[in-house]
C-alpha cells in the first residue's frame, strides 16, 4: 500500500504544524522520516487536497501548470511529466485557466492521487463526500 493511501492522505500533503486540516489526526507514524499529514479517513485527506487546490486557484495559480509547479516542485518531482499527465487527464491545455467547479476539482484530485500513488482506488462516492466537507 502506498504511503498516501496508508495515511488517508492520497495527495501526500506535507505536515505543517501551522495547518489544522479538518480530519487531520497528526503526522504519519511508522516511517524513518515522518513528513506527511495523517487523516482519519480518505474523505478528509481528499477534502484537504481539494481545499488546497481551491486556495491555489484563489491565489493566482489557475492553470494545471501553475498549480502543479506549486504543488510538486522540480526539486522533488518530474514536474513536467506531472503537469502533462494531469492536463491530459482533464483534457485541457496545461496553461489554460481552469474554472474550479465541482467536476473540475474532483477530476484534478483524481489525477493528482493517481500520480502520487500510482493508482486511484477511491469510488466516486468518496469524492462526493470529500467535496461535501469543503
Protein Blocks (a to p, Z undefined) as FASTA:
>chain_A
ZZklmnopanopacdfkbccehiabjcehiabdcbdcdfbfklmmmmmmmmmmmmmmnop
abfklmmmmmmgfklpcfklmmmmmmmmnopafklccdddfklmmmmmmmmmmmmnopaf
bdfklmmmmmmmZZ
